[in-house]
């Protein structure tokens, strides 16, 4: 805790109200929600609580209200290194989010979790195979057997001319080191949040309340051991496949059976949620998972020894034997797992009436994660191949090249992205008329008699509303990409026939050969540009407020959910933020203060999960203000098992319906919670009728007296300085100060 005055660090005076503000996505600092100078009263450098610094003429309290802010922006990112790590862990992160996007149906819940976890295991295998493709296939097998490739490369020639077994065994340390790196990185986040646990008293029983109570370490420890075991088994399988092509010796067969048994055990554990998700107190499974990992590592040592001991008579060919077919079958497994996941989700939809596409976000996220993993690994191997065959004559004895499976993968990825972009463009054009009509009606209602000089400003307002409404069509486009991505993974099966992608497309699609090669090459460069863009985006997201606000949505939304599918996904900041908020609010209430919690954007999601964890005697002294909140607009659509009407009503009832939600039609992310306040929408009834307050944006069309420009169009921008925010806080503070009435408040 930072040092500060005792007055600032303690609770408010008994009977006072503490207004606790929680910022939104990727805020640069607590100064966004409080005016400096500030003093930290709780927490540490990564996240903490701040208040205005007391002075001789202002003690930080106005009208008995103490301002306080919670800063959590450094939890999902924080440093350039951590932000860039999120970029490279993006496929694992998307797959982990897919588990939380599953529909709230107990009949299919376990099956969806199993499918996502097995798909995650294939992504780990793909990560290892990419390292194998670079170190063993391109370098050890192809380049080091070619004098032309080794020419001028002293950093490789020291192994040139050595026995093949020695080259493979030495360079197998590269994928082994890659496994060790990601293993080490995945163990660090668990230690960071071990001290942050929710209060012992049980709050809500709704699934969303589990987010802050989630103790990920037992499950992640088991999953980590399983994935590490599968990773080393993948490396073993690659070496044994190359050995088997030279002749199936008894030792090779025995080691191959042992490797297959390790992989089968890993898949079996992941397909048994009741086993892998046992209570943390059950240490037997932890020991079994660690034993499996130890066996896999020991097996790798034996395989490397066997490769070293193999005679020098290796029959070297075009590429590392078995590597290309292993890749192809892995891509086919991706397609099969995605098809099974789609079948489970669609089967469930036929039995329960749900809004369109709800629950299918799991398919879109899983497909996007698998597609990016395939694209990233394919591009890494292709770029290394381009580097190695540079300056190598075309007539040389061997030119390093990646297996055709990667070319098929790039073709499938590029095709899915291209078609999705075309459909997105058509959707933008075709939906523009309906979005424009809705925007015109909103503008006419907000500004019924605009002055003639405000016509240009009216057009800007309409365009802002038109753009904001396009975000409602992103989920159908994501599902479309999921379907195309699954088909792209399936087309890699053509590689089993031993045909080249360019020949197939040229023969059956009647596309000129030059255009085919250009398209595949363009797809490769698109992937490289995507990776480079993500890296640059990660840097700018840390250094630039504007860029961070726009690209930080994905990171903060995805890392809000605990790791439950893939152990190498980025850590979950809610494991610390939600329990920390719950403890702070409990401390303030038990100190005699009422608490008004105000959450902007993603901060409103953190507060909703926090309210569900508060004990009744605490939540009865809490009021909730949300603004620019994505709870209904995005979370209810993408995470139907965790954000639904029951959960929203429970949040309202736990705070005695002292809840106000501010939203704008120009906001592309936030929106209404219970009532859209549109003329064609049925009005909300009961206690929910008073929750939503729609704000006119902008507040005016022409420059006010004393100003030279009209009020800005704020969209998703926070509104702490607006009159509407002040009026909402005053309303909620008055409700908190009212004597106990029959308002549905649960008193302790």
C-alpha positions, 0 to 999 in steps of 0.5 A, spaced: 500 500 500 502 506 498 503 511 504 498 516 505 495 520 510 491 516 515 485 520 514 485 518 506 487 511 508 481 510 513 474 509 511 469 514 511 466 517 517 460 513 519 453 515 516 457 518 509 457 515 502 463 513 499 462 513 491 467 508 488 468 509 481 471 503 477 474 505 470 473 501 463 477 498 458 485 499 458 484 506 462 491 509 462 490 511 470 486 512 475 486 520 473 481 518 468 475 517 473 478 522 479 482 529 478 489 529 481 492 529 486 491 522 488 493 518 494 493 510 494 489 507 500 489 500 498 492 495 493 499 495 490 502 497 484 498 493 479 491 495 482 489 499 488 484 504 490 485 511 490 482 518 493 483 525 492 489 527 496 486 531 502 489 539 503 488 544 508 482 547 505 478 540 502 478 534 505 476 530 499 469 530 501 463 534 498 456 533 502 458 527 506 460 523 499 467 521 499 470 519 492 474 513 491 477 510 485 479 502 483 484 502 478 485 495 475 488 497 468 495 494 469 492 487 471 490 485 463 496 488 460 501 493 464 507 492 461 510 492 454 512 485 455 506 482 458 501 486 453 506 483 447 505 476 450 497 477 450 498 477 442 502 471 441 497 467 446 491 470 442 489 463 440 489 460 446 486 466 449 480 465 444 479 458 445 479 459 453 473 464 452 470 459 448 468 455 454 465 461 457 461 462 451 457 455 452 450 456 452 446 455 459 444 447 458 446 442 463 445 437 458 451 439 453 455 443 458 460 437 459 461 435 452 462 443 450 467 443 455 471 437 453 471 438 446 474 445 447 479 442 451 481 437 446 481 442 441 486 446 446 490 440 446 491 440 438 493 447 439 499 445 444 501 440 439 501 445 433 505 449 437 510 444 438 510 442 431 511 449 428 518 448 432 519 441 430 518 444 422 523 449 423 528 446 427 528 438 425 524 439 418 527 445 415 534 446 418 536 439 421 533 434 415 533 439 409 538 444 410 544 441 413 543 435 408 544 440 402 551 443 401 548 449 398 544 451 403 550 451 408 554 455 404 556 461 407 552 460 414 557 458 419 552 458 424 549 452 421 555 449 418 558 446 425 553 441 424 553 440 417 556 433 415 554 430 422 550 424 422 543 425 421 541 422 428 546 427 432 543 433 428 536 431 430 537 429 437 541 436 438 536 440 434 530 437 438 532 441 444 529 447 440 522 445 441 524 442 448 526 449 450 519 452 446 515 447 451 519 449 457 518 456 455 511 456 455 511 451 461 515 456 465 510 462 463 504 459 465 506 458 472 507 465 473 500 468 473 498 463 478 502 465 484 500 473 483 493 472 485 493 467 490 492 472 496 486 475 493 480 470 495 473 472 496 470 473 503 468 466 506 461 468 506 457 465 500 453 470 496 449 469 490 448 462 487 448 464 480 454 462 475 457 469 474 458 469 481 463 463 480 468 468 476 471 472 482 471 465 486 474 461 481 480 458 484 484 456 477 490 453 480 488 446 481 485 445 475 490 449 471 495 445 474 492 439 472 491 441 465 498 444 465 501 437 466 497 434 461 499 439 456 506 439 457 505 431 457 502 432 450 507 437 448 513 432 449 509 426 446 508 430 440 516 431 439 517 424 441 512 422 435 515 426 430 522 423 431 519 416 432 516 417 425 522 419 422 525 413 425 520 408 423 521 411 415 528 408 416 525 401 418 521 399 424 525 396 429 523 393 435 525 399 440 522 404 435 515 400 435 515 400 443 517 407 444 511 409 439 506 405 443 508 408 449 508 415 446 501 413 443 499 411 450 501 418 453 497 422 448 491 417 449 491 418 456 491 426 455 485 426 451 481 421 456 483 426 462 480 432 458 474 428 456 472 427 463 470 433 466 468 430 472 475 427 473 479 433 471 475 438 475 475 434 481 475 438 488 482 442 489 482 438 496 483 431 492 490 431 491 490 424 487 489 427 481 494 432 481 499 427 483 497 422 477 497 428 472 504 430 474 506 423 474 504 423 466 508 429 465 514 426 468 513 419 464 512 424 458 519 427 459 523 421 461 520 418 454 523 424 451 530 422 454 529 415 451 527 417 444 533 422 444 538 417 446 535 412 441 535 417 435 543 418 437 544 410 437 541 409 431 546 407 425 548 412 420 544 409 414 538 414 414 535 415 408 534 422 407 528 424 402 524 431 401 522 432 408 522 430 415 518 423 414 512 423 417 512 430 419 507 433 413 502 427 414 502 428 422 500 436 420 495 434 415 491 429 420 492 434 425 488 439 421 483 434 419 482 433 427 481 441 428 475 440 422 472 434 426 472 437 433 469 444 430 464 440 426 462 436 433 462 442 437 457 446 432 453 439 432 452 440 439 450 447 439 445 446 434 442 440 437 441 444 443 438 450 440 433 445 437 430 444 444 430 450 447 427 457 444 433 462 444 435 469 441 438 468 434 445 465 434 446 465 442 451 460 444 454 460 437 459 465 440 463 458 442 463 456 435 466 462 433 471 463 438 474 456 438 474 457 430 478 463 430 483 461 435 484 454 431 485 458 425 489 463 428 494 458 431 494 454 424 496 461 420 501 463 425 505 456 425 504 456 418 507 463 417 513 462 421 515 455 418 514 459 411 518 465 413 524 460 416 524 456 409 524 463 405 530 465 409 534 458 408 533 458 401 535 465 400 541 465 395 540 458 394 541 456 386 534 453 383 538 447 381 541 446 388 541 439 390 535 441 395 532 447 397 528 447 404 521 448 403 515 447 408 510 441 407 504 442 403 499 442 409 501 449 411 500 451 404 493 448 404 492 451 411 494 458 408 489 458 403 484 456 407 485 461 412 485 467 407 479 464 403 475 464 410 478 471 411 476 474 404 469 471 404 468 474 411 470 481 409 466 481 402 460 479 406 461 484 411 462 489 406 455 487 403 452 487 410 454 494 411 451 496 405 445 492 405 443 494 412 445 501 411 438 503 409 435 500 416 440 503 420 439 510 417 432 509 418 433 508 425 438 513 426 433 518 423 428 517 427 432 517 433 435 524 431 428 527 430 426 525 437 432 528 440 432 534 436 425 535 433 426 543 431 433 544 429 436 550 427 437 551 419 445 552 421 445 545 424 444 541 418 451 539 418 451 537 425 445 533 424 448 529 419 454 527 423 450 525 429 446 520 424 452 517 421 455 516 429 448 512 430 449 508 424 456 506 425 454 504 432 448 500 430 453 496 426 456 492 432 450 488 433 451 485 426 458 482 428 456 476 432 453 473 425 459 475 421 463 471 427 459 465 426 460 466 418 467 466 419 467 460 424 463 456 418 468 458 413 474 457 417 472 450 419 471 448 411 478 451 410 481 446 416 477 440 412 480 442 405 487 440 408 485 433 408 486 434 400 494 434 402 493 426 404 492 425 396 499 428 395 496 433 390 499 441 390 494 446 392 495 450 386 494 444 381 488 443 384 485 450 384 488 451 377 485 444 374 478 444 378 476 452 379 479 454 372 484 459 375 490 461 371 496 458 375 500 465 376 493 467 379 493 461 384 500 462 386 499 470 387 493 468 391 497 464 396 503 468 396 498 474 398 495 470 403 501 469 406 503 476 406 496 477 409 498 473 415 505 476 416 501 483 416 496 480 421 502 478 426 506 484 425 499 489 426 498 485 432 505 486 435 505 494 433 498 494 436 500 491 443 505 496 443 501 502 441 495 499 446 500 500 452 503 507 449 497 510 446 491 512 450 486 512 443 489 506 441 489 502 447 481 504 448 479 501 441 483 495 441 483 494 449 476 491 448 478 484 446 483 483 451 479 486 457 473 482 455 477 475 453 481 476 460 476 477 464 474 470 464 478 465 468 482 460 465 478 453 464 480 450 457 487 452 456 493 452 461 497 457 456 492 462 456 493 469 459 491 470 466 484 472 468 484 479 472 477 478 475 480 473 479 483 478 483 479 484 481 472 482 483 474 479 490 478 485 491 472 490 490 468 485 494 473 486 500 473 493 499 466 494 499 465 490 505 470 493 509 467 500 507 460 498 509 462 495 516 465 501 517 459 505 517 458 507 510 454 506 505 457 505 498 455 507 491 459 503 486 459 506 479 462 502 473 464 505 466 464 500 460 468 493 463 468 496 470 460 495 470 461 487 468 466 487 474 461 490 479 455 486 477 460 480 479 462 483 485 455 485 487 453 477 486 459 476 491 457 481 497 453 478 503 446 480 504 448 485 510 453 489 505 449 489 499 443 492 502 447 498 503 450 499 496 447 502 490 449 501 483 451 506 477 453 503 470 454 507 464 456 505 457 455 498 460 456 492 455 452 487 459 446 486 455 449 488 448 455 484 448 455 479 454 448 477 454 449 475 447 456 472 447 455 469 454 448 467 455 450 462 461 453 467 465 449 474 463 441 473 463 435 476 465 435 472 472 442 474 473 441 482 472 434 481 476 438 478 482 443 484 481 438 489 482 434 485 487 441 485 491 442 492 491 434 494 493 433 496 485 438 502 487 441 501 480 441 506 474 444 505 467 446 511 463 447 509 455 447 513 449 444 511 442 451 513 439 455 508 443 457 502 439 459 498 445 454 500 451 447 500 451 441 499 455 440 493 460 432 492 461 429 497 456 431 500 450 426 506 451 424 506 443 417 508 441 416 501 438 419 497 444 415 495 450 416 499 456 419 495 462 415 494 468 416 493 475 422 495 479 426 495 472 422 500 469 427 506 473 433 503 471 435 505 464 436 512 463 437 514 455 442 520 454 441 525 448 448 525 445 450 530 443 447 535 448 446 540 443 447 541 436 450 548 436 455 552 440 453 554 446 454 561 449 461 562 450 463 557 446 465 556 439 464 549 437 458 545 438 458 539 444 461 533 442 458 526 440 461 522 446 459 515 444 462 510 448 466 516 452 465 516 459 461 521 462 463 523 470 463 530 468 456 530 465 450 533 468 447 527 467 452 523 471 451 528 477 444 527 477 444 520 477 449 519 483 445 524 487 439 520 486 442 514 488 445 517 494 439 520 496 436 513 496 442 510 500 440 515 505 433 514 506 430 510 512 429 503 511 423 502 507 419 497 503 424 497 497 426 490 496 432 491 500 435 485 504 437 488 511 442 484 515 
